[in-house]
Amino acid sequence: MQIVQGIAVFFILVMGVFWTLLPCGFGLHNFIKSHNTFLGWIARIGWASLLGMHFLLAYFFWFESASYLWLFALVAAHVLFLVLFGRDLGTS
């Protein structure tokens, strides 16, 4: 049963990576175009750390013991990033 839970969590994390790359990436791009350089770098650092958290959590779920509360923290980080930087998710 633990293997099935690990696979399910890994699938959720992979979908989170795609969510971070596509919608959050479009939001980041549009935020950088409409704001100054300093805020753009803060947004880039936030996006890169959000992306890195997925791989870090995947490692901890497979090779260490991690709580499932970290998944909820990751979802909260997604929501926070999209509220702060990803208001405009258009592709133009």
C-alpha positions as CSV (number, residue, x, y, z in Angstrom):
1,M,0.0,0.0,0.0
2,Q,2.9,2.3,0.7
3,I,4.1,1.9,-2.9
4,V,0.7,2.9,-4.3
5,Q,0.7,6.0,-2.1
6,G,4.2,6.9,-3.2
7,I,3.2,6.5,-6.9
8,A,0.1,8.7,-6.3
9,V,2.1,11.4,-4.5
10,F,4.7,11.3,-7.3
11,F,2.0,11.7,-9.9
12,I,0.6,14.7,-8.0
13,L,4.1,16.2,-7.9
14,V,4.6,15.7,-11.6
15,M,1.3,17.4,-12.4
16,G,2.4,20.2,-10.0
17,V,5.6,20.6,-12.0
18,F,3.6,21.0,-15.3
19,W,1.3,23.4,-13.5
20,T,4.4,25.4,-12.3
21,L,6.0,25.4,-15.8
22,L,2.9,26.4,-17.8
23,P,0.4,28.6,-16.0
24,C,2.9,29.9,-13.4
25,G,5.5,30.4,-16.2
26,F,3.0,32.5,-18.3
27,G,2.1,34.5,-15.2
28,L,5.8,35.1,-14.4
29,H,6.5,36.2,-18.0
30,N,3.6,38.7,-18.0
31,F,4.6,39.9,-14.5
32,I,8.2,40.6,-15.6
33,K,7.0,42.5,-18.7
34,S,4.8,44.8,-16.6
35,H,7.0,45.4,-13.5
36,N,10.5,46.6,-12.8
37,T,13.6,44.5,-12.7
38,F,13.8,44.1,-9.0
39,L,10.3,42.7,-8.7
40,G,11.0,40.6,-11.7
41,W,14.0,39.0,-10.0
42,I,11.9,38.3,-6.8
43,A,9.3,36.6,-9.0
44,R,11.9,34.5,-10.8
45,I,13.4,33.4,-7.5
46,G,10.0,32.5,-6.2
47,W,9.2,30.6,-9.3
48,A,12.5,28.7,-9.2
49,S,12.0,27.8,-5.6
50,L,8.5,26.7,-6.2
51,L,9.8,24.4,-9.0
52,G,12.6,23.1,-6.9
53,M,10.2,22.2,-4.1
54,H,8.5,19.6,-6.3
55,F,11.8,17.7,-6.8
56,L,12.8,18.1,-3.2
57,L,9.4,16.7,-2.0
58,A,9.6,13.8,-4.5
59,Y,13.0,12.9,-3.0
60,F,11.7,13.1,0.5
61,F,8.6,11.1,-0.2
62,W,10.6,8.3,-1.9
63,F,13.8,8.1,0.2
64,E,13.0,9.8,3.5
65,S,9.9,10.0,5.6
66,A,7.8,13.1,4.8
67,S,4.4,14.1,6.0
68,Y,1.5,14.6,3.6
69,L,1.1,18.0,5.1
70,W,4.0,19.1,2.9
71,L,1.7,18.5,-0.1
72,F,-0.8,21.0,1.3
73,A,2.0,23.5,1.9
74,L,3.0,23.1,-1.7
75,V,-0.5,23.8,-2.8
76,A,-0.6,26.8,-0.6
77,A,2.7,28.0,-2.2
78,H,1.1,27.6,-5.6
79,V,-1.9,29.7,-4.6
80,L,0.4,32.3,-3.0
81,F,2.6,32.5,-6.1
82,L,-0.4,32.8,-8.5
83,V,-2.0,35.5,-6.3
84,L,1.1,37.5,-6.1
85,F,2.7,37.1,-9.5
86,G,0.4,35.1,-11.8
87,R,-2.6,37.4,-12.1
88,D,-2.3,37.6,-15.9
89,L,-2.0,34.1,-17.4
90,G,-2.6,35.1,-21.0
91,T,-0.2,34.1,-23.7
92,S,0.0,37.4,-25.6
